[in-house]
Amino acid sequence: MSRATRLPVWVITAATAMAVATLAPSVLAQDFSYLPPGDLVEDSGEGLVDDTVYAPGMRFPIENAPAYANTQVYYPGGMYGPGGGQCDAFNYSYPWRDNYCEIRSWDMPLCPAGTGHQGQDIRPATCDNSTHPAVATTDGTITNIGSYSVYLTAADGTRYDYLHMSDVQVTTGQEVVRGQQLGMVSNEFGGTPTTIHLHFNIRQNVDGLGSVYVPPYMSLVMSYGALIDTPPTGVLDEVGCDVIEGWAFDSDEPETPIDVILGFAAQGVSDEHVVTADRYRADLCDALGHCDHGLSVLSPLSLFDDTDYEVGAAVDYDALGMEIELTGSPMTLQCPPIELSGVRRPVPMATFEQWSFSAFWDEAPAPTGDVEALPVTEDWPSEAEVVMAEGDAEAWWLIDDGETRSIAGPEVARAWRLDLAAAETRSQSEIDALPAGPPLRARPVLVRDSDDDLYVLDDIVLTGSSSSGVGGSSAAIPGGNAGCGCQAPAGGAPEPRAVWLLALIGAQVRRRRCCARG
């Protein structure tokens, strides 16, 4: 079986990124670019289009950047290249170019022609002979030294070949460690000089073919990216019906939270949403030296339909124009439909936009018959009015049609997209003078009826009361308020607005009207 890791060209794993991200950047990452794998110089052979990272986690084989992967034969100074010498500036510029499978006579079963160049040519930073060290890509053993070649074999059997080095610093049988100098990039070619470059091969066992030379290009791209710009990394910890959690971090900008791309896929359909990993996590303080890089979002209600969704999480790796998939990704999300309870309050489109509601995150699929069985009350407030008491920075209320509805804390406010920092400060006596309604639910839950009208599910609002559920238990609803801990207004009788609501709701309320009794 091949030891390669098969990945799309635009995604690498966080494990790979962390393994190769051990070097300080030495050049500006934004300068680097590369052509796709298999894109050979015209008339130099047929390349192999293969995005596989055959050596995930390897170290780049030249000690320092910049370096330039391209062709020695078909670039300036080469046998079939245009005019100029090997030190032509064109040879020492981006973009990189693949030359695996370039025309040669070597048997190469993976190449379209069956023959070709066995690896990739890499020029060092400058056209200076025996100046730039070549280093071990991984821990391993030196298994062969030829007249112009050194073979390094890793514990998993992968062999890394270094050709054209001078000043070889290792011996056959020697154990070496990742990053250890092996020799100097040169033009050694068994007595016949070539251009100054490192020819680099990767040899692995491939199913049905045995031990063969595999394309090194994308492994070089990945390891070079880590050399010039430490990749961001992170973990997808949990995907459940309550929350999706993890963390993401870019050590090049440790104070700046980074975005995470969440992908949701099922039955050939996929959707992507970008969220910011900016939540405080105590466990990250020591691990990263910075705390505010946690990812935590409520699971999207639109996917609560008993379907298995694959949830992937990735971060942008700007140096290579790719995305890095977080460790632990993907995971599976499978959530049953929510149980409806309470009342439904109409949400006009202007209100939907004002509150920044989301059809993906907040709208739950539900049978329209079940939706229409719930009583309809007044419209949801057209805009959010949030207040806090003077001298109390830990208590907030939403003003809902003249009533106060307590907001349990920042997590609830975040779910409703409420800006607690913008809350209006009032005296406690002003707040106490307003009738108290039920607490705001833990998160918005939106549903549609058969006319495609949109509603927010809510608890019944009884003037002068605290919370009361209606129409079945709300414990099964994300954001529901379970139980009934309310009290009747003074005198034991509901006030006029409550009478109107009770008349509207009728028999459904009688089953749970613990709060309306004197």
Salt bridges, closest charged atoms under 4 A:
ASP39 OD1 - ARG97 NH2 3.05
ASP50 OD1 - ARG6 NH1 2.75
GLU102 OE1 - ARG104 NH2 3.05
ASP121 OD1 - HIS117 NE2 3.63
ASP121 OD1 - HIS197 NE2 3.47
ASP121 OD1 - HIS199 ND1 3.20
ASP161 OD1 - ARG159 NE 2.78
ASP237 OD2 - ARG281 NH1 2.85
GLU255 OE2 - HIS290 ND1 3.53
ASP271 OD2 - HIS273 NE2 2.87
ASP278 OD1 - ARG414 NH2 3.25
ASP283 OD2 - ARG281 NH2 2.69
ASP362 OD2 - ARG417 NH1 2.73
GLU363 OE2 - ARG448 NE 2.64
GLU378 OE2 - ARG345 NH2 3.76
GLU378 OE2 - ARG497 NH2 2.53
GLU385 OE2 - ARG426 NH2 2.71
ASP400 OD2 - ARG345 NH1 2.68
ASP400 OD2 - ARG405 NH1 2.92
ASP401 OD2 - ARG497 NH2 3.58
GLU403 OE2 - ARG497 NH1 2.93
GLU411 OE2 - ARG279 NH2 2.28
GLU424 OE2 - ARG426 NE 3.42
ASP452 OD1 - ARG448 NH1 3.53
ASP458 OD2 - ARG345 NH1 2.87
ASP458 OD2 - ARG405 NH1 2.68
ASP459 OD1 - ARG441 NH2 3.05
